[in-house]
Amino acid sequence: MHMTTKESIIFESLKLFSINGYDAVSTRMIARSIHASDAVIYKHFKSKQEILDCIVEECMKRFQEKCAEVNLETIRWTEVEKICMGMFLYQTTDEWITHFRQLLLIEQFKNPKMKEIYQQVFIDGPIKSMSNIFSQLIQLGYMKEGTPQVYAMELYGPFFMYHTVGGESESVLRNLKEHVTRFRRNVVTDLSLLEEEN
């Protein structure tokens, strides 16, 4: 899909920031990356900070759109494995999200706002979403009684670990899928097993 000049500036800046860190990248470097002059950058953005703000806004929007694909009103336990693997692949293969995660990892130690966003997107957000799903599955009788947040931490831990190292190899995917399967066997109820047979 063709990007506008403004979109190209945002995306190329994201890549540069995620590799070099925000402070090490100049507007001149950004201009060179899109084969343009510095004036082109300032035509679209007042400052480098404004570019960073747009990066955060764009990546958060993309992430939220992906999360919105999961309909909590109709979800069943048989879909959780597909959702987990789909989200993992999205977070480790989508160019915007992989660069965004790397940017946040670098900047979280210098910028409190970046630390807060990293925690929200890659730690608190997934745990909260999974907790909501598990609460509903418990209420429907598809999961054993338990603390939804603890279930979420147990399931999400290995996914988070491999997000950090970017592990989407076949063996990692196979192991993660087995992890979800084992998790399911430990928490499903007879009702959910009957549903899987139908």
C-alpha positions, 0 to 999 in steps of 0.5 A: 500500500502506497504511503503519503509523504507524512506516513513515510516520515512517520514510518521511517522515523519509527524504524530509525528510532527503534534501531538508534534510539530517539535522541540519536536520530536527527531530522536530517537523518529522517529526511535522508531516509525518505530521500527528501530535504529537511524542509519536507520534514518541517512542512509536515511536523513542527518538531521531532517530538511531534513525529514521536507523538504521531508514531505512538498515536498510529501504533496504538490505533493499529494495536487497538484495531487488532484487539477489537477483532476479538468479540468478547460477547461471542467468544468460546474457549475453543477460540482462545488458542487461535486468538493467542497464536494470532495475536502473537504472530501479529505482534512479532511479524507486523512491521509497525508493531515490532518496531514500536515494541523495540522503540519502547524497549529502548526508550522506557529507561529514559522516558517515563511516558514510553515506559508507561506505554510499554507497560500498557501495550505489552503487559497490562493490556494483554493481561486485562484482555485475557482476564476479561475473556477468562472471566466470561468463560468462567461465568459461562462454565467453560473454565474452572473457577479461579482468579482470571488475572492469575490464569492470564499471567500463566498463559501470557508469560511465555508469549511475553518472553518470546515477544521480547526476543522476537521468536516466531520460528517454527519450533517456538510457534509449536512450543507455544501452541503446546503451551496453550493446549496444556493450559487448556487441559488444566482449566477446561470444564466438562462443559467445554470438553463437550462443546469441543466434541460437537 
